Amino acid sequence: MLTFRTIKSLTQCLSGYRTSGLRIGFVPTMGFLHDGHRALIAESVERCDITVVSIFVNPAQFGPTEDLERYPRALDADHELCRKAGVSMIFLPDASEIYPPGFQTFVEPGPVAGPLCGAVRPGHFRGVATVVTKLFAIVQPDVAFFGQKDFQQCAVIRQMVRDLNLPVEIVTVPTVREPDGLAMSSRNSYLGPTDRKRALCLSRGLLAAQAAFAEGERDSGRLIAIAQSQITAVDQLQYLELRDAQTLEAIHGLVDKPVALCVAAMIGPTRLIDNVLLTPPRTALSDRDLEVVSCAVDRQVNVGGQGSRPS
């Protein structure tokens, strides 16, 4: 496994593999890797000849009062996870490598970035879209892998790839959960024992709505109410909404197409997000980029073999 800190050294190495016709997979991360990242890497290793993982805490996607400085970092552990998972290369740039002096060009996403996290974190997806575009230009991957937990981020990136004609296939991998159902996140490390226990209400609410949907409930208001009845231990519920799984438009009335039930909440000082997909029987997602990876679903991606099957 090779580690590169500069764009020039990485691109020089990758050019040879690209000339040889090898398929390059890419997993962009902010580090503090966990089994959710491991699932993304596993899909890349299975599908591609070369797997590149970037570790870069992107300052452009953090607001002035957010947790950039205290965002968890564990480079030694990240290297070990990548090595054991079969990663070919790690890209570990400094902020000045990605945003050199005089940098002034940003990618401005459209309406898909407006609701949900976009409304709560102004400018966040501008930073995400910009850094992902830059990383795609640097790595030039054939396939890039993202986690379903960051559902709106996936939607923003898919739209950006279509709009800008970027030659990258986007694969969305199902959310990886702890044995008790909590969606894996680097920010879970902020949670003390009491807050960790309270955070379980998020997945319980979403999975209760998912179970009701599987039993035939189709009224959007009732589905949200079922979830909300479980999500009572949070300090602030920022949103709990049903959104079209492709466009992220708000859903009202009966659910007759694939939707995502999305939540964001504050547990103490920690902001957590989660979601589940609700897909009516005999309804296919027309955008193949949104398809969850069938082999990942077959593995019931969770830790310890327990907990709920990812949506």
C-alpha positions in Angstrom: 0.0 0.0 0.0 1.4 3.4 -1.0 0.7 6.8 0.6 0.8 10.0 -1.3 0.7 13.5 0.1 0.9 15.6 -3.1 -1.3 15.7 -6.1 1.7 15.4 -8.5 3.0 12.2 -6.9 -0.4 10.5 -6.9 -1.3 11.4 -10.4 2.1 10.3 -11.7 1.6 6.9 -10.2 -2.0 6.5 -11.2 -1.3 7.4 -14.9 0.6 4.2 -15.4 -2.2 2.1 -14.0 -4.7 4.0 -16.1 -2.6 3.5 -19.3 -2.7 -0.2 -18.6 -6.4 -0.2 -18.6 -6.9 -1.0 -14.9 -10.2 -0.1 -13.3 -9.7 2.5 -10.5 -12.1 2.7 -7.6 -12.1 5.6 -5.2 -13.4 6.0 -1.6 -13.2 9.7 -0.4 -13.2 10.0 3.4 -12.4 12.4 6.2 -10.6 9.7 8.2 -11.3 8.2 11.6 -12.3 5.1 9.6 -14.8 2.5 10.9 -16.7 -0.5 9.5 -18.9 1.8 7.4 -15.8 2.9 5.5 -14.6 -0.7 5.4 -17.8 -1.7 3.6 -17.1 1.0 0.9 -13.5 -0.2 0.5 -14.7 -3.8 0.3 -17.0 -2.9 -2.6 -14.2 -1.1 -4.4 -11.7 -3.9 -3.9 -14.3 -6.4 -5.3 -15.2 -4.3 -8.3 -12.0 -2.6 -9.2 -8.3 -3.4 -9.8 -6.9 -0.4 -7.9 -8.5 1.2 -4.8 -7.6 4.7 -3.7 -8.8 6.1 -0.4 -8.4 9.8 0.3 -8.2 11.0 3.9 -8.9 14.8 4.1 -10.9 16.7 6.6 -12.3 19.3 4.2 -12.4 22.8 5.8 -14.7 24.1 3.1 -17.7 22.0 4.3 -17.5 23.2 7.9 -19.3 26.3 9.1 -17.7 28.8 11.5 -19.2 27.3 14.6 -18.9 23.6 13.6 -16.4 20.9 14.7 -13.5 21.2 12.2 -10.8 21.5 14.8 -12.1 18.7 17.1 -13.2 16.4 14.2 -11.8 13.0 15.3 -8.5 11.9 13.7 -6.6 8.6 14.0 -4.1 8.3 11.1 -2.3 5.2 12.4 -5.5 3.3 12.8 -6.7 4.5 9.4 -3.6 3.2 7.7 -3.9 -0.2 9.4 -7.6 -0.5 8.4 -6.8 0.4 4.8 -3.8 -2.0 4.7 -5.9 -4.9 6.0 -8.8 -4.1 3.7 -6.7 -4.3 0.5 -6.4 -0.6 -0.3 -3.8 0.1 -3.0 -3.1 3.8 -2.3 -3.9 6.4 0.3 -4.1 10.1 -0.6 -3.3 12.2 2.4 -3.1 15.9 1.4 -2.8 19.0 3.5 -5.4 21.7 3.2 -2.9 23.8 1.3 -2.5 21.1 -1.3 -6.2 21.1 -2.1 -6.8 24.8 -1.5 -3.5 26.5 -2.5 -3.0 30.3 -2.0 -5.3 32.2 -4.3 -7.9 29.5 -4.6 -11.2 31.0 -5.5 -13.3 28.6 -7.6 -16.2 26.7 -6.0 -18.9 24.3 -7.2 -22.4 25.6 -6.4 -24.9 22.8 -6.2 -28.6 23.3 -7.1 -31.9 22.7 -5.4 -31.1 19.2 -4.3 -28.7 20.8 -1.8 -31.3 23.1 -0.4 -33.5 21.2 2.1 -32.5 18.9 5.0 -28.8 19.4 5.9 -28.6 22.1 3.3 -31.1 24.2 5.2 -29.4 23.6 8.6 -25.8 23.9 7.4 -25.6 26.8 4.8 -22.7 26.4 2.5 -22.0 22.8 3.5 -22.8 21.2 0.2 -20.9 23.9 -1.7 -17.8 22.7 0.2 -18.7 19.0 -0.4 -19.3 19.5 -4.2 -16.1 21.5 -4.6 -13.8 19.0 -2.8 -15.4 16.0 -4.5 -15.0 17.6 -7.9 -11.4 18.3 -7.2 -10.8 14.8 -5.9 -12.4 13.3 -9.0 -10.2 15.5 -11.2 -7.1 14.4 -9.3 -7.8 10.6 -9.0 -9.9 10.3 -12.2 -11.6 7.1 -10.9 -13.8 4.9 -12.9 -16.1 4.3 -9.9 -16.5 6.2 -6.6 -18.2 4.7 -3.5 -20.3 6.6 -1.0 -22.4 5.5 2.0 -26.2 5.7 2.1 -26.1 7.2 5.6 -25.1 10.5 4.0 -28.1 10.3 1.7 -28.4 13.9 0.7 -24.7 14.0 0.0 -25.1 11.1 -2.4 -27.9 12.9 -4.2 -25.9 16.1 -4.5 -22.9 14.2 -6.0 -25.1 12.1 -8.4 -26.7 15.3 -9.7 -23.3 17.0 -10.0 -21.8 14.1 -11.9 -24.8 14.2 -14.4 -24.8 18.0 -14.7 -21.0 18.3 -15.2 -20.7 15.2 -17.4 -18.1 13.7 -15.1 -17.0 10.2 -16.3 -17.5 8.6 -12.9 -19.9 5.8 -11.9 -21.4 6.5 -8.4 -22.1 3.5 -6.2 -24.2 3.9 -3.0 -23.5 1.3 -0.4 -26.0 0.6 2.4 -25.7 2.1 5.8 -23.6 0.0 8.2 -25.1 -0.2 11.7 -23.8 -1.2 15.1 -25.4 -4.3 16.7 -28.0 -2.2 18.4 -29.0 -0.3 15.2 -27.1 3.0 15.6 -25.8 4.1 12.2 -22.0 4.1 12.2 -20.4 7.6 12.1 -17.1 9.1 13.0 -19.0 11.5 15.2 -20.3 8.6 17.3 -17.0 8.9 19.1 -18.2 12.2 20.7 -21.0 10.3 22.5 -20.6 9.5 26.2 -22.5 6.4 27.5 -25.7 8.3 28.3 -25.8 10.2 25.0 -24.9 7.0 23.1 -28.0 5.3 24.7 -30.2 8.2 23.8 -29.0 8.3 20.2 -30.6 4.9 19.6 -34.0 6.5 19.4 -33.1 7.7 15.9 -32.7 4.3 14.3 -35.6 2.9 16.4 -37.9 5.6 15.0 -36.8 5.1 11.4 -36.9 1.3 11.6 -40.4 1.4 13.2 -41.6 3.5 10.3 -39.9 1.1 7.9 -41.6 -1.9 9.5 -45.0 -0.1 9.3 -44.3 0.6 5.6 -43.5 -3.1 5.0 -46.8 -4.0 6.6 -48.7 -1.7 4.2 -48.8 1.8 5.7 -48.5 4.3 2.9 -49.7 7.6 4.5 -46.7 9.9 4.7 -48.1 11.7 7.8 -48.6 8.5 9.7 -45.2 7.2 8.7 -43.5 10.3 10.0 -45.7 10.2 13.2 -44.6 6.6 13.8 -41.0 7.5 13.6 -41.4 10.6 15.7 -43.1 8.7 18.5 -39.8 6.9 19.0 -37.5 9.9 18.6 -38.1 11.5 22.0 -34.7 11.5 23.6 -33.0 14.1 21.4 -32.2 17.6 22.5 -33.1 19.1 19.2 -34.9 17.5 16.2 -33.6 19.4 13.2 -35.7 17.5 10.7 -37.6 14.3 10.2 -38.9 14.3 6.6 -40.0 12.0 3.8 -38.2 13.0 0.5 -38.3 11.6 -3.0 -35.4 9.2 -3.2 -34.1 10.8 -6.4 -35.0 14.4 -6.4 -35.3 15.0 -2.7 -38.6 16.8 -3.2 -40.9 16.7 -0.2 -43.5 13.9 -0.1 -47.0 14.5 1.1 -50.1 12.2 1.0 -49.6 8.6 -0.1 -46.2 7.1 -0.7 -46.3 5.4 -4.2 -42.7 5.7 -5.2 -39.3 5.2 -3.6 -38.7 7.7 -0.8 -36.1 8.3 1.9 -37.2 9.0 5.5 -34.4 11.2 6.8 -33.6 12.5 10.3 -31.0 14.9 11.8 -30.9 15.6 15.5 -28.7 17.0 18.3 -27.8 14.6 21.1 -26.0 16.9 23.5 -23.5 18.7 21.4 -23.3 16.0 18.8 -25.2 16.2 15.5 -26.2 12.8 14.0 -28.0 11.9 10.8 -29.7 8.7 9.6 -32.2 7.5 7.0 -34.0 4.5 5.6 -35.3 3.9 2.1 -38.9 3.0 1.6 -39.6 1.4 -1.8 -43.1 0.1 -2.7 -43.3 -3.4 -4.1 -42.8 -3.7 -7.8 -41.3 -0.2 -7.9 -37.8 0.1 -9.3 -35.4 3.0 -8.8 -35.0 4.4 -12.3 -31.7 6.0 -11.5 -29.3 3.1 -11.4 -26.8 5.2 -9.5 -29.1 5.0 -6.5 -29.2 1.2 -6.4 -27.9 -0.2 -3.2 -25.2 -2.8 -3.8 -26.9 -6.2 -3.9 -24.0 -8.1 -2.5 -23.7 -5.6 0.4 -27.4 -6.2 1.1 -26.9 -9.9 1.0 -24.2 -9.5 3.6 -26.7 -7.6 5.9 -24.0 -5.0 6.5 -23.9 -4.6 10.3 -21.4 -5.3 13.0 -21.6 -8.6 14.9 -24.3 -10.1 12.7 -27.0 -8.5 14.8 -29.1 -5.5 14.5 -31.4 -4.5 11.7 -31.0 -5.1 8.1 -30.0 -2.0 6.3 -32.7 -0.4 4.1 
